[in-house]
Amino acid sequence: MRIQEEWLESESGLDMEQNNSSTIYPNAEVRVEKAQFSILHLRRLCVERKEIIISPDFQRNDVWKGRQASELIESILMGIPIPIMYLFEARDGKKQVVDGRQRINTILKFLEGGFKLKDLKILHTLNGSAFADLDLKLQGIFEDYQLFFYIIQPPTPERVKYDIFDRVNRGGTRLNNQEMRNALYRGNATALIDSICNSDEFKDATGRGVSPTRMRDRYIVLRAIAFYLLMTQQLQTADLGKPIEYRSDIDDFLAKVMIFINQFMTEEEVGMLKETFLVALRNIYLILGEDAFRFSGISKRRPINMPLFECLIYLFMFEWNLDYKKEIRLAIEALKESLDESGYFQGNVDSVTSLGYRYSRINQFLKELR
């Protein structure tokens, strides 16, 4: 049984510390609005209008249980202020919960009769009570209780959102950039990435060598999808109607690609993209085996190289004549040796220069092979 590696060769951009915010957004416009909603109105926004989205994988626990949940309800019934919560507002007006998800879920669950109060220290006469068991006065106090929010609004840059998200979610394990993207951009993009990473095609082609720990597998699949869409000039309608460009800021770019997939690609287009990606993985495994995404090592087996993964996925997402598998394999192995010697698959792999070199080589190879 192979051991999944905890890191990738030439891994870049996964952790917050690798980015310099002063150079990423020196003149960023950050727009924050303070708002307050009653609990009853919050329910309308979350459940009926679906204007506030409570993402399923935002934080590690869905709802507080037992004493913690009951203490929150007790505080509300006593009129004690609870900490302010954070929302991100998209351009379509929908708002994503950034911080406060457990509190909101607990409040809504109690309002809908989802649990009974227990272990209350002050309002102990209410132990065993569900919302419907409260007298009308207490029900009114609960429904009218005001919750306070900070709403981060457009045109706040996506990269700034990462930093805000990071600052308000530093309890426990600090999230890396891909974990934050997975939380911030739930939708077709995350479903597509999850489906590919969970597929037998991905596991076979990588030799099960990419660990899902800290979403490394999601990260390299997203990068491969993003650069394929960029290089095939399909990113033309997102980002305020302008083409999405790559300017060496990998986090901003990947965020915009996920927004593009969620908001501008149809279900059919996403399905076709998934199938094309899976076919590419099957053909890569068929021709190159489970070491396809590794450069040759002298003394030991090298880890999967992240830029090589992206380039080979791009290469095989075009149609191939598989009648010449041996010739294709020999040609690609020679190409890999040359690419390894180039130096553009290590170091600053996210620069525009490195990216341009890699894909110019792949496009030239594709042209010659055909």
C-alpha beads as a LAMMPS data file, in Angstrom:
LAMMPS data file: protein, C-alpha beads

370 atoms
369 bonds

1 atom types
1 bond types

-500.0 500.0 xlo xhi
-500.0 500.0 ylo yhi
-500.0 500.0 zlo zhi

Masses

1 110.0

Atoms # bond

1 1 1 0.000 0.000 0.000
2 1 1 1.427 3.348 -1.049
3 1 1 1.723 6.142 1.482
4 1 1 0.085 9.376 0.407
5 1 1 2.579 12.212 0.397
6 1 1 1.921 15.204 2.604
7 1 1 3.471 17.627 0.139
8 1 1 3.914 18.113 -3.593
9 1 1 7.070 18.939 -5.501
10 1 1 7.034 22.668 -6.364
11 1 1 3.987 23.167 -4.170
12 1 1 3.217 26.871 -4.085
13 1 1 0.462 29.150 -2.850
14 1 1 -1.283 26.751 -0.476
15 1 1 -0.447 28.539 2.770
16 1 1 -1.117 32.118 3.802
17 1 1 2.496 32.729 4.802
18 1 1 3.673 32.320 1.210
19 1 1 1.926 35.500 0.104
20 1 1 2.945 39.117 0.637
21 1 1 -0.212 41.148 1.101
22 1 1 1.553 44.494 0.640
23 1 1 2.424 43.603 -2.950
24 1 1 -0.838 41.800 -3.698
25 1 1 -3.200 44.688 -2.900
26 1 1 -1.337 47.911 -2.108
27 1 1 -4.361 50.147 -2.888
28 1 1 -7.256 47.779 -2.249
29 1 1 -10.714 49.218 -1.620
30 1 1 -12.273 47.435 1.343
31 1 1 -15.965 48.082 1.878
32 1 1 -17.562 46.966 5.158
33 1 1 -21.127 47.682 6.277
34 1 1 -22.568 47.143 9.739
35 1 1 -26.059 45.624 9.877
36 1 1 -28.484 44.142 12.368
37 1 1 -31.354 41.684 11.910
38 1 1 -33.875 40.252 14.312
39 1 1 -33.810 36.482 14.660
40 1 1 -37.172 36.266 12.899
41 1 1 -35.843 38.315 9.975
42 1 1 -32.650 36.259 9.910
43 1 1 -34.811 33.166 9.445
44 1 1 -36.527 34.804 6.467
45 1 1 -33.171 35.678 4.915
46 1 1 -31.668 32.221 5.463
47 1 1 -34.601 29.861 4.985
48 1 1 -37.258 31.587 2.900
49 1 1 -35.385 34.058 0.690
50 1 1 -32.048 32.218 0.785
51 1 1 -30.218 35.534 0.688
52 1 1 -27.833 34.370 3.410
53 1 1 -26.040 31.132 2.579
54 1 1 -24.838 28.907 5.383
55 1 1 -22.266 26.773 3.609
56 1 1 -22.138 23.087 4.600
57 1 1 -18.348 22.808 4.922
58 1 1 -17.520 26.195 6.310
59 1 1 -16.403 25.127 9.728
60 1 1 -15.663 21.778 11.257
61 1 1 -18.834 21.352 13.328
62 1 1 -22.327 21.930 11.983
63 1 1 -24.219 22.831 15.164
64 1 1 -23.237 23.243 18.762
65 1 1 -24.601 20.512 20.969
66 1 1 -25.719 20.197 24.567
67 1 1 -24.702 22.861 27.050
68 1 1 -23.013 25.162 24.512
69 1 1 -26.172 25.414 22.400
70 1 1 -28.408 25.897 25.437
71 1 1 -26.143 28.600 26.887
72 1 1 -26.379 30.549 23.628
73 1 1 -30.189 30.449 23.742
74 1 1 -30.152 31.392 27.425
75 1 1 -27.960 34.423 26.675
76 1 1 -30.390 35.557 23.986
77 1 1 -33.428 35.164 26.265
78 1 1 -31.601 37.224 28.909
79 1 1 -30.757 39.950 26.381
80 1 1 -27.004 39.425 26.670
81 1 1 -25.149 40.562 23.508
82 1 1 -23.447 37.796 21.550
83 1 1 -20.329 38.393 19.429
84 1 1 -20.707 40.135 16.095
85 1 1 -20.786 37.898 13.006
86 1 1 -19.306 38.326 9.531
87 1 1 -20.845 37.956 6.072
88 1 1 -19.367 38.235 2.590
89 1 1 -21.689 39.777 0.019
90 1 1 -21.382 38.679 -3.617
91 1 1 -22.157 40.897 -6.592
92 1 1 -25.595 39.296 -6.906
93 1 1 -26.464 40.381 -3.360
94 1 1 -26.311 36.945 -1.761
95 1 1 -24.387 36.791 1.489
96 1 1 -22.085 34.024 2.717
97 1 1 -21.540 33.390 6.419
98 1 1 -17.869 33.779 7.273
99 1 1 -17.912 33.728 11.047
100 1 1 -20.870 32.764 13.211
101 1 1 -22.177 29.766 11.365
102 1 1 -22.594 27.578 14.458
103 1 1 -24.443 30.360 16.256
104 1 1 -26.824 30.907 13.335
105 1 1 -27.469 27.196 12.891
106 1 1 -28.104 26.761 16.613
107 1 1 -30.506 29.715 16.707
108 1 1 -32.472 28.529 13.672
109 1 1 -32.569 24.955 14.902
110 1 1 -34.010 26.041 18.266
111 1 1 -36.539 28.318 16.559
112 1 1 -37.742 25.360 14.498
113 1 1 -38.037 23.035 17.497
114 1 1 -34.836 21.137 16.829
115 1 1 -33.718 20.686 20.441
116 1 1 -34.667 21.318 24.065
117 1 1 -32.773 23.434 26.565
118 1 1 -30.617 21.669 29.130
119 1 1 -28.113 22.418 31.890
120 1 1 -29.144 26.093 32.158
121 1 1 -27.516 27.774 35.164
122 1 1 -29.648 30.913 35.408
123 1 1 -32.962 30.258 33.642
124 1 1 -33.012 26.737 35.039
125 1 1 -36.826 26.624 35.047
126 1 1 -36.617 26.445 31.248
127 1 1 -34.618 23.216 31.233
128 1 1 -36.380 20.672 29.045
129 1 1 -38.171 23.374 27.036
130 1 1 -38.291 23.583 23.256
131 1 1 -39.143 26.893 21.572
132 1 1 -42.847 26.000 21.399
133 1 1 -42.848 25.363 25.159
134 1 1 -41.821 28.939 25.979
135 1 1 -44.541 31.393 26.919
136 1 1 -45.500 33.963 24.291
137 1 1 -43.480 36.727 25.970
138 1 1 -40.264 34.706 25.848
139 1 1 -40.989 33.634 22.275
140 1 1 -41.334 37.298 21.331
141 1 1 -38.101 38.218 23.128
142 1 1 -36.307 35.472 21.230
143 1 1 -37.769 36.336 17.810
144 1 1 -37.095 40.074 18.224
145 1 1 -33.528 39.708 19.534
146 1 1 -31.124 41.743 17.398
147 1 1 -28.076 40.097 15.848
148 1 1 -25.204 42.270 14.624
149 1 1 -23.150 41.666 11.494
150 1 1 -20.270 43.102 9.536
151 1 1 -20.908 42.647 5.810
152 1 1 -17.847 42.717 3.546
153 1 1 -19.137 44.054 0.235
154 1 1 -17.908 44.377 -3.363
155 1 1 -15.536 45.574 -4.715
156 1 1 -13.413 44.216 -1.837
157 1 1 -10.759 42.050 -3.589
158 1 1 -10.993 38.289 -3.219
159 1 1 -7.492 38.194 -1.715
160 1 1 -8.556 40.593 1.025
161 1 1 -11.437 38.252 1.818
162 1 1 -8.933 35.461 2.502
163 1 1 -7.157 37.597 5.067
164 1 1 -10.413 38.635 6.742
165 1 1 -11.595 35.035 6.784
166 1 1 -8.275 33.962 8.264
167 1 1 -8.404 36.581 11.010
168 1 1 -11.916 35.735 12.182
169 1 1 -11.360 31.962 12.053
170 1 1 -8.113 31.571 13.983
171 1 1 -9.594 29.456 16.737
172 1 1 -8.182 25.935 16.407
173 1 1 -6.343 24.846 13.271
174 1 1 -5.564 27.701 10.918
175 1 1 -7.080 27.180 7.482
176 1 1 -4.890 27.231 4.399
177 1 1 -5.856 29.021 1.183
178 1 1 -7.544 26.037 -0.441
179 1 1 -9.607 25.306 2.665
180 1 1 -10.752 28.921 2.622
181 1 1 -11.625 28.726 -1.074
182 1 1 -13.589 25.558 -0.397
183 1 1 -15.581 27.462 2.206
184 1 1 -16.015 30.730 0.328
185 1 1 -17.019 29.454 -3.108
186 1 1 -19.360 26.527 -2.512
187 1 1 -21.284 25.470 -5.601
188 1 1 -20.617 23.818 -8.943
189 1 1 -16.894 24.518 -8.617
190 1 1 -16.431 22.653 -5.342
191 1 1 -18.751 19.843 -6.478
192 1 1 -16.711 19.439 -9.675
193 1 1 -13.399 19.369 -7.817
194 1 1 -14.683 16.963 -5.152
195 1 1 -16.031 14.595 -7.798
196 1 1 -12.720 14.463 -9.656
197 1 1 -10.648 14.002 -6.490
198 1 1 -12.881 11.164 -5.311
199 1 1 -12.772 9.389 -8.674
200 1 1 -10.875 6.176 -9.358
201 1 1 -9.338 7.906 -12.374
202 1 1 -7.616 10.494 -10.174
203 1 1 -6.447 7.947 -7.627
204 1 1 -5.092 5.598 -10.304
205 1 1 -3.310 8.266 -12.360
206 1 1 -1.618 9.737 -9.279
207 1 1 -0.812 6.331 -7.803
208 1 1 -2.812 7.490 -4.792
209 1 1 0.146 9.762 -4.154
210 1 1 -1.723 12.998 -3.406
211 1 1 -2.950 13.335 0.150
212 1 1 -6.384 14.865 0.787
213 1 1 -4.902 16.303 3.989
214 1 1 -5.388 20.085 4.005
215 1 1 -7.068 19.713 0.587
216 1 1 -3.868 19.292 -1.408
217 1 1 -5.735 17.098 -3.861
218 1 1 -8.428 19.769 -4.315
219 1 1 -5.747 22.384 -4.814
220 1 1 -3.912 20.712 -7.687
221 1 1 -7.165 19.754 -9.432
222 1 1 -8.438 23.335 -9.189
223 1 1 -5.162 24.666 -10.576
224 1 1 -5.270 22.233 -13.491
225 1 1 -8.861 23.205 -14.316
226 1 1 -8.101 26.910 -13.975
227 1 1 -5.067 26.901 -16.275
228 1 1 -6.859 24.713 -18.829
229 1 1 -9.745 27.212 -18.984
230 1 1 -7.272 30.089 -19.176
231 1 1 -5.131 28.589 -21.928
232 1 1 -8.149 27.578 -24.008
233 1 1 -9.525 31.128 -23.647
234 1 1 -12.779 30.089 -22.004
235 1 1 -12.595 32.597 -19.141
236 1 1 -14.239 35.402 -21.053
237 1 1 -17.361 36.489 -19.203
238 1 1 -16.556 36.712 -15.494
239 1 1 -14.872 39.544 -13.585
240 1 1 -17.330 42.321 -14.456
241 1 1 -17.648 41.251 -18.085
242 1 1 -13.914 41.385 -18.788
243 1 1 -11.716 38.389 -19.611
244 1 1 -10.050 36.838 -16.588
245 1 1 -6.303 37.331 -16.811
246 1 1 -3.463 35.803 -14.854
247 1 1 -1.018 38.279 -13.283
248 1 1 1.027 36.025 -10.975
249 1 1 -1.540 36.335 -8.154
250 1 1 -2.611 32.709 -7.875
251 1 1 -5.158 33.253 -5.080
252 1 1 -7.018 36.036 -6.847
253 1 1 -6.987 34.018 -10.082
254 1 1 -8.280 30.787 -8.542
255 1 1 -11.021 32.666 -6.690
256 1 1 -12.218 34.244 -9.928
257 1 1 -12.158 30.885 -11.709
258 1 1 -14.338 29.323 -9.004
259 1 1 -16.756 32.244 -9.243
260 1 1 -16.767 31.814 -13.036
261 1 1 -17.636 28.113 -12.755
262 1 1 -20.340 28.778 -10.154
263 1 1 -22.009 31.700 -11.881
264 1 1 -21.263 31.547 -15.604
265 1 1 -20.934 27.884 -16.586
266 1 1 -24.062 25.824 -17.215
267 1 1 -24.607 22.418 -15.619
268 1 1 -23.994 20.865 -19.029
269 1 1 -20.702 22.725 -19.463
270 1 1 -19.522 21.701 -15.999
271 1 1 -20.461 18.098 -16.763
272 1 1 -18.523 18.183 -20.031
273 1 1 -15.501 19.680 -18.269
274 1 1 -15.596 16.918 -15.672
275 1 1 -15.835 14.167 -18.290
276 1 1 -12.984 15.666 -20.332
277 1 1 -10.817 15.812 -17.200
278 1 1 -11.602 12.199 -16.290
279 1 1 -10.866 11.002 -19.832
280 1 1 -7.527 12.823 -19.629
281 1 1 -6.716 11.033 -16.370
282 1 1 -7.669 7.651 -17.837
283 1 1 -5.481 8.174 -20.896
284 1 1 -2.560 9.445 -18.823
285 1 1 -2.718 6.340 -16.651
286 1 1 -3.096 4.099 -19.704
287 1 1 -0.021 5.530 -21.429
288 1 1 2.260 6.720 -18.614
289 1 1 1.182 4.751 -15.552
290 1 1 1.080 5.930 -11.948
291 1 1 4.374 7.840 -12.143
292 1 1 3.098 10.100 -14.914
293 1 1 3.243 13.250 -12.793
294 1 1 6.697 12.613 -11.333
295 1 1 10.056 13.565 -12.761
296 1 1 12.720 10.866 -12.681
297 1 1 14.851 10.706 -9.553
298 1 1 18.419 9.429 -9.325
299 1 1 18.355 7.832 -5.893
300 1 1 14.716 7.885 -4.828
301 1 1 11.197 8.355 -6.136
302 1 1 10.339 12.034 -6.357
303 1 1 6.983 13.455 -5.241
304 1 1 4.301 14.413 -7.732
305 1 1 5.274 17.692 -9.377
306 1 1 2.401 20.164 -9.264
307 1 1 3.153 22.126 -12.485
308 1 1 3.771 18.858 -14.347
309 1 1 0.351 17.628 -13.237
310 1 1 -1.247 20.790 -14.613
311 1 1 0.595 20.577 -17.922
312 1 1 -0.095 16.899 -18.582
313 1 1 -3.765 17.322 -17.728
314 1 1 -3.922 20.214 -20.196
315 1 1 -2.115 18.149 -22.839
316 1 1 -4.418 15.153 -22.505
317 1 1 -7.634 17.160 -22.423
318 1 1 -7.295 17.355 -26.191
319 1 1 -8.297 14.374 -28.330
320 1 1 -5.617 11.752 -28.919
321 1 1 -5.125 8.865 -31.326
322 1 1 -4.399 6.035 -28.915
323 1 1 -3.298 3.657 -31.670
324 1 1 0.253 4.911 -31.068
325 1 1 0.526 4.559 -27.293
326 1 1 4.169 3.452 -27.304
327 1 1 5.284 6.343 -29.517
328 1 1 3.323 8.827 -27.407
329 1 1 4.823 7.471 -24.180
330 1 1 8.391 7.723 -25.469
331 1 1 7.802 11.254 -26.745
332 1 1 6.308 12.412 -23.439
333 1 1 9.068 10.812 -21.371
334 1 1 11.622 12.705 -23.465
335 1 1 9.591 15.881 -23.019
336 1 1 9.466 15.384 -19.237
337 1 1 13.236 15.054 -19.071
338 1 1 13.645 18.293 -20.997
339 1 1 11.062 20.103 -18.869
340 1 1 12.748 18.967 -15.658
341 1 1 16.041 20.429 -16.857
342 1 1 14.416 23.751 -17.808
343 1 1 14.073 25.001 -14.228
344 1 1 10.537 26.291 -14.852
345 1 1 8.941 23.451 -12.895
346 1 1 10.634 24.398 -9.618
347 1 1 11.024 27.604 -7.665
348 1 1 8.688 30.484 -8.497
349 1 1 6.293 28.369 -10.538
350 1 1 3.420 30.855 -10.262
351 1 1 5.125 33.727 -12.072
352 1 1 3.732 34.785 -15.448
353 1 1 7.114 33.999 -17.007
354 1 1 7.194 30.426 -15.669
355 1 1 3.598 29.808 -16.657
356 1 1 4.142 31.182 -20.157
357 1 1 7.202 29.018 -20.700
358 1 1 5.509 25.822 -19.541
359 1 1 2.448 26.144 -21.719
360 1 1 4.366 27.348 -24.762
361 1 1 6.417 24.147 -24.525
362 1 1 3.304 22.009 -24.150
363 1 1 1.531 23.717 -27.047
364 1 1 4.605 23.300 -29.253
365 1 1 4.824 19.618 -28.316
366 1 1 1.139 19.144 -29.075
367 1 1 1.561 20.808 -32.459
368 1 1 4.572 18.652 -33.380
369 1 1 3.016 15.400 -32.214
370 1 1 -0.099 15.964 -34.244

Bonds

1 1 1 2
2 1 2 3
3 1 3 4
4 1 4 5
5 1 5 6
6 1 6 7
7 1 7 8
8 1 8 9
9 1 9 10
10 1 10 11
11 1 11 12
12 1 12 13
13 1 13 14
14 1 14 15
15 1 15 16
16 1 16 17
17 1 17 18
18 1 18 19
19 1 19 20
20 1 20 21
21 1 21 22
22 1 22 23
23 1 23 24
24 1 24 25
25 1 25 26
26 1 26 27
27 1 27 28
28 1 28 29
29 1 29 30
30 1 30 31
31 1 31 32
32 1 32 33
33 1 33 34
34 1 34 35
35 1 35 36
36 1 36 37
37 1 37 38
38 1 38 39
39 1 39 40
40 1 40 41
41 1 41 42
42 1 42 43
43 1 43 44
44 1 44 45
45 1 45 46
46 1 46 47
47 1 47 48
48 1 48 49
49 1 49 50
50 1 50 51
51 1 51 52
52 1 52 53
53 1 53 54
54 1 54 55
55 1 55 56
56 1 56 57
57 1 57 58
58 1 58 59
59 1 59 60
60 1 60 61
61 1 61 62
62 1 62 63
63 1 63 64
64 1 64 65
65 1 65 66
66 1 66 67
67 1 67 68
68 1 68 69
69 1 69 70
70 1 70 71
71 1 71 72
72 1 72 73
73 1 73 74
74 1 74 75
75 1 75 76
76 1 76 77
77 1 77 78
78 1 78 79
79 1 79 80
80 1 80 81
81 1 81 82
82 1 82 83
83 1 83 84
84 1 84 85
85 1 85 86
86 1 86 87
87 1 87 88
88 1 88 89
89 1 89 90
90 1 90 91
91 1 91 92
92 1 92 93
93 1 93 94
94 1 94 95
95 1 95 96
96 1 96 97
97 1 97 98
98 1 98 99
99 1 99 100
100 1 100 101
101 1 101 102
102 1 102 103
103 1 103 104
104 1 104 105
105 1 105 106
106 1 106 107
107 1 107 108
108 1 108 109
109 1 109 110
110 1 110 111
111 1 111 112
112 1 112 113
113 1 113 114
114 1 114 115
115 1 115 116
116 1 116 117
117 1 117 118
118 1 118 119
119 1 119 120
120 1 120 121
121 1 121 122
122 1 122 123
123 1 123 124
124 1 124 125
125 1 125 126
126 1 126 127
127 1 127 128
128 1 128 129
129 1 129 130
130 1 130 131
131 1 131 132
132 1 132 133
133 1 133 134
134 1 134 135
135 1 135 136
136 1 136 137
137 1 137 138
138 1 138 139
139 1 139 140
140 1 140 141
141 1 141 142
142 1 142 143
143 1 143 144
144 1 144 145
145 1 145 146
146 1 146 147
147 1 147 148
148 1 148 149
149 1 149 150
150 1 150 151
151 1 151 152
152 1 152 153
153 1 153 154
154 1 154 155
155 1 155 156
156 1 156 157
157 1 157 158
158 1 158 159
159 1 159 160
160 1 160 161
161 1 161 162
162 1 162 163
163 1 163 164
164 1 164 165
165 1 165 166
166 1 166 167
167 1 167 168
168 1 168 169
169 1 169 170
170 1 170 171
171 1 171 172
172 1 172 173
173 1 173 174
174 1 174 175
175 1 175 176
176 1 176 177
177 1 177 178
178 1 178 179
179 1 179 180
180 1 180 181
181 1 181 182
182 1 182 183
183 1 183 184
184 1 184 185
185 1 185 186
186 1 186 187
187 1 187 188
188 1 188 189
189 1 189 190
190 1 190 191
191 1 191 192
192 1 192 193
193 1 193 194
194 1 194 195
195 1 195 196
196 1 196 197
197 1 197 198
198 1 198 199
199 1 199 200
200 1 200 201
201 1 201 202
202 1 202 203
203 1 203 204
204 1 204 205
205 1 205 206
206 1 206 207
207 1 207 208
208 1 208 209
209 1 209 210
210 1 210 211
211 1 211 212
212 1 212 213
213 1 213 214
214 1 214 215
215 1 215 216
216 1 216 217
217 1 217 218
218 1 218 219
219 1 219 220
220 1 220 221
221 1 221 222
222 1 222 223
223 1 223 224
224 1 224 225
225 1 225 226
226 1 226 227
227 1 227 228
228 1 228 229
229 1 229 230
230 1 230 231
231 1 231 232
232 1 232 233
233 1 233 234
234 1 234 235
235 1 235 236
236 1 236 237
237 1 237 238
238 1 238 239
239 1 239 240
240 1 240 241
241 1 241 242
242 1 242 243
243 1 243 244
244 1 244 245
245 1 245 246
246 1 246 247
247 1 247 248
248 1 248 249
249 1 249 250
250 1 250 251
251 1 251 252
252 1 252 253
253 1 253 254
254 1 254 255
255 1 255 256
256 1 256 257
257 1 257 258
258 1 258 259
259 1 259 260
260 1 260 261
261 1 261 262
262 1 262 263
263 1 263 264
264 1 264 265
265 1 265 266
266 1 266 267
267 1 267 268
268 1 268 269
269 1 269 270
270 1 270 271
271 1 271 272
272 1 272 273
273 1 273 274
274 1 274 275
275 1 275 276
276 1 276 277
277 1 277 278
278 1 278 279
279 1 279 280
280 1 280 281
281 1 281 282
282 1 282 283
283 1 283 284
284 1 284 285
285 1 285 286
286 1 286 287
287 1 287 288
288 1 288 289
289 1 289 290
290 1 290 291
291 1 291 292
292 1 292 293
293 1 293 294
294 1 294 295
295 1 295 296
296 1 296 297
297 1 297 298
298 1 298 299
299 1 299 300
300 1 300 301
301 1 301 302
302 1 302 303
303 1 303 304
304 1 304 305
305 1 305 306
306 1 306 307
307 1 307 308
308 1 308 309
309 1 309 310
310 1 310 311
311 1 311 312
312 1 312 313
313 1 313 314
314 1 314 315
315 1 315 316
316 1 316 317
317 1 317 318
318 1 318 319
319 1 319 320
320 1 320 321
321 1 321 322
322 1 322 323
323 1 323 324
324 1 324 325
325 1 325 326
326 1 326 327
327 1 327 328
328 1 328 329
329 1 329 330
330 1 330 331
331 1 331 332
332 1 332 333
333 1 333 334
334 1 334 335
335 1 335 336
336 1 336 337
337 1 337 338
338 1 338 339
339 1 339 340
340 1 340 341
341 1 341 342
342 1 342 343
343 1 343 344
344 1 344 345
345 1 345 346
346 1 346 347
347 1 347 348
348 1 348 349
349 1 349 350
350 1 350 351
351 1 351 352
352 1 352 353
353 1 353 354
354 1 354 355
355 1 355 356
356 1 356 357
357 1 357 358
358 1 358 359
359 1 359 360
360 1 360 361
361 1 361 362
362 1 362 363
363 1 363 364
364 1 364 365
365 1 365 366
366 1 366 367
367 1 367 368
368 1 368 369
369 1 369 370
